[in-house]
Amino acid sequence: MPYSAEHKQQTRARIIEAARILFNRYGFQDVTIDMVMENAGLTRGGFYNHFKTKEQLHHAAVSSFLHGRGAEWRKDAGVDPSSPGEDMVRQMISGYLSSDHLGDIDGQCPMIALPSDIARSNPQVQTSYQQLLEAMVGLFENGIGKEANDARQQALSLAALCVGGMVIAKSLPDSELAEEVRNAAERFALSQLKG
């Protein structure tokens, strides 16, 4: 008896989530299809029922963050996109630049976990990464409440500061310096808001 469409969709989601976590931990190059399928509790042969290539899976894993783990993260951080305003922007900055987010390797945003991998990846994966950045910028832009061009520029700057601050902090072997960088980025980003 063939599997239902719902079962196939659930299986695909398990593969994508296993891949997302493994890519965060080890990077794209060091993760094999066998590793992904084992972590999803499946056999290698099942991979090709869902994806043609590992690159296609990479695209799906990056894309899944926004409405999967990213949605959970926003909820946990108190970020409510349906309630734009500077309080929402503050919550986003503080949550994104938190020590919890820095330490959550499995749950980290791909913009922090995978920038070098994405830069070397195919255009489809780069587009999914760009969509994450555009979503972040959009949240900031909607919450800032300035004239359109000013809000856009400030939103782009805040996103660059949040992502860049976390990428640098994540890359440092000295945890004290990493915390200094993270704290400095958070303080400066928050200081750019009106209230």
Secondary structure, 3 states (H helix, E strand, C coil): CCCCHHHHHHHHHHHHHHHHHHHHHHCCCCCCHHHHHHHCCCCHHHHHHCCCCHHHHHHHHHHHHHHCHHHHHHHHCCCCCCCCCHHHHHHHHHHHCCHHHHHCCCCCCHHHHCHHHHHCCCHHHHHHHHHHHHHHHHHHHHHHCCCHHHHHHHHHHHHHHHHHHHHHHHHCCCHHHHHHHHHHHHHHHHHCCCC
